Amino acid sequence: MDIYDRLISGYREFKANYLGEENREWLKVAGEKQDPKVMMVACSDSRVHPAILTRTALGELFMVRNVANVVPPFEEGGGDSTYHGTSAAIEFAVNHLQVEHIIVMGHSGCGGIGALMDKSITEDTKGYSFIRPWMKIVEEAREFSELEEVSMSRESKIATCEKRAILISLNNLVSFPWVKDAVKGGKLQLHGWYFDIKSGVLSEYKHGAEKFEEIK
């Protein structure tokens, strides 16, 4: 069975359970509207699935997935069209859904961050007209990681860049006026998560300690 046929087979199994008795009451509400309390901005990477990682059910996470889990800075009127999708989702999540938490989740081995570190996508690289300006949003993360000790391994520097990019995105979140107002009003909390693929360890950024600490 090839991968596409496996998708169809999986859907059939899903549908059989979805319409089962245990979902009957949920479907009465979910068929009319969504009411998630958490928005997650995560990477498009196929190895990191937030709903599986957190064991959340349908309707519990309002998801945005993009290359390198980047949040662009606020720009009046939407600004650069490259940013519209993520910015629109943030606006909808906060102003309409009134989510109570926004989590930016990065991960190890991120291809977008790897390309940023290697400087492998330049103005002359063909076929990357969207990724190049997108990754420039977190270019400061690469510059920060390059200031680390010379003795640090390349893998450690990339991890530093991945984590720093999360913090840049969190900072960009509060550049959106409605996000800033919701945070100041105590209606919204912002979180930075980092998932290590090899170890399965999930860490959260602690503002007081100014570092990522393992969630236990």
PyMOL commands that set and color helices and strands:
alter all, ss='L'
color gray80, all
select helices_A, chain A and resi 3-18+21-30+50-54+67-69+76-78+81-96+111-118+131-145+154-173+177-184
alter helices_A, ss='H'
color red, helices_A
select strands_A, chain A and resi 38-43+61-66+101-107+189-195+202-206+211-214
alter strands_A, ss='S'
color yellow, strands_A
deselect
rebuild
show_as cartoon
